[in-house]
């Protein structure tokens, strides 16, 4: 009995399970790390997609402003309006094709990142 008073943790039941808990925690963290890296890769990819979409929406807004200016300056001339519209439609189509090309490459990059993590 005197040994219990001098060392209160001598009969602590958790001391017997401490090695297995430490081993389990280590194994659990090793399993969680790849998932965390995969989630980080997914979030980085999502961030890139959102930036591309923001650039595309910005280009659309700019083209809307330009068509409005075109309308203000060439109200009575349908030929000039058609010319402005055709030019802006071509620019938006090019932006959209660039957007699609980037989206296609992002899926490849994302798959590459995921496979690297696996």
C-alpha positions as CSV (number, residue, x, y, z in Angstrom):
1,X,0.0,0.0,0.0
2,X,2.7,2.5,0.6
3,X,3.8,2.2,-3.0
4,X,0.4,3.4,-4.2
5,X,0.6,6.6,-2.1
6,X,4.1,7.4,-3.4
7,X,3.2,6.6,-7.1
8,X,-0.5,7.2,-7.8
9,X,-0.2,6.1,-11.5
10,X,1.2,2.7,-10.6
11,X,-2.2,1.0,-10.9
12,X,-3.6,3.2,-13.6
13,X,-5.5,0.9,-16.1
14,X,-4.8,3.3,-19.0
15,X,-1.0,2.7,-18.6
16,X,-1.5,-0.9,-19.8
17,X,-3.3,0.3,-23.0
18,X,-1.0,3.2,-23.8
19,X,1.3,1.4,-26.2
20,X,-1.6,0.0,-28.3
21,X,-3.2,3.5,-28.4
22,X,0.0,5.1,-29.5
23,X,0.4,2.5,-32.2
24,X,-3.3,2.9,-33.3
25,X,-3.0,6.7,-33.4
26,X,0.2,6.4,-35.6
27,X,-1.5,4.0,-38.0
28,X,-4.6,6.1,-38.1
29,X,-2.7,9.3,-39.0
30,X,-0.8,7.5,-41.7
31,X,-4.1,6.6,-43.3
32,X,-5.5,10.1,-43.0
33,X,-2.5,11.9,-44.5
34,X,-3.1,10.7,-48.1
35,X,-6.8,11.6,-47.9
36,X,-5.8,15.1,-46.7
37,X,-3.4,15.5,-49.6
38,X,-6.1,14.3,-52.0
39,X,-8.5,16.8,-50.6
40,X,-5.9,19.5,-50.9
41,X,-5.4,18.6,-54.6
42,X,-9.2,18.7,-55.1
43,X,-9.5,22.1,-53.5
44,X,-6.5,23.5,-55.5
45,X,-8.2,22.2,-58.7
46,X,-11.5,23.7,-57.6
47,X,-9.7,27.0,-57.0
48,X,-8.2,27.0,-60.5
49,X,-11.6,26.2,-62.0
50,X,-13.2,29.1,-60.1
51,X,-10.5,31.5,-61.3
52,X,-11.0,30.4,-64.9
53,X,-14.8,30.9,-64.5
54,X,-14.2,34.4,-63.0
55,X,-12.0,35.3,-66.0
56,X,-14.6,34.1,-68.4
57,X,-17.4,36.0,-66.6
58,X,-15.2,39.1,-66.7
59,X,-14.7,38.7,-70.4
60,X,-18.5,38.4,-70.8
61,X,-19.1,41.5,-68.8
62,X,-16.6,43.4,-70.9
63,X,-18.2,42.2,-74.1
64,X,-21.6,43.3,-72.8
65,X,-20.2,46.8,-72.1
66,X,-18.7,47.0,-75.5
67,X,-21.9,45.9,-77.2
68,X,-23.7,48.6,-75.2
69,X,-21.2,51.2,-76.3
70,X,-21.6,49.9,-79.9
71,X,-25.3,50.3,-79.6
72,X,-24.9,53.9,-78.3
73,X,-22.6,55.0,-81.1
74,X,-24.2,53.1,-84.0
75,X,-27.9,53.2,-83.2
76,X,-29.2,54.0,-86.6
77,X,-26.8,51.9,-88.6
78,X,-27.7,48.2,-88.7
79,X,-24.5,47.3,-90.7
80,X,-22.2,48.8,-88.1
81,X,-24.2,47.1,-85.3
82,X,-23.9,43.8,-87.1
83,X,-20.2,44.3,-87.5
84,X,-19.8,45.0,-83.8
85,X,-21.9,42.1,-82.8
86,X,-20.0,39.7,-85.1
87,X,-16.7,40.9,-83.7
88,X,-17.8,40.5,-80.1
89,X,-19.4,37.1,-80.8
90,X,-16.1,35.9,-82.3
91,X,-14.2,37.1,-79.2
92,X,-16.6,35.4,-76.8
93,X,-16.4,32.2,-78.8
94,X,-12.6,32.3,-78.6
95,X,-12.8,32.9,-74.8
96,X,-15.2,30.0,-74.5
97,X,-12.9,27.7,-76.5
98,X,-10.0,28.7,-74.3
99,X,-12.2,28.0,-71.3
100,X,-13.0,24.5,-72.6
101,X,-9.4,23.8,-73.4
102,X,-8.4,24.8,-69.8
103,X,-11.2,22.7,-68.3
104,X,-10.1,19.7,-70.3
105,X,-6.5,20.1,-69.1
106,X,-7.6,20.6,-65.5
107,X,-9.3,17.2,-65.4
108,X,-6.1,15.6,-66.6
109,X,-4.0,17.6,-64.0
110,X,-6.5,16.6,-61.3
111,X,-6.3,12.9,-62.2
112,X,-2.5,13.2,-62.2
113,X,-2.5,14.8,-58.8
114,X,-4.8,12.1,-57.4
115,X,-2.7,9.3,-58.8
116,X,0.4,10.8,-57.3
117,X,-1.3,10.9,-53.9
118,X,-2.4,7.3,-54.2
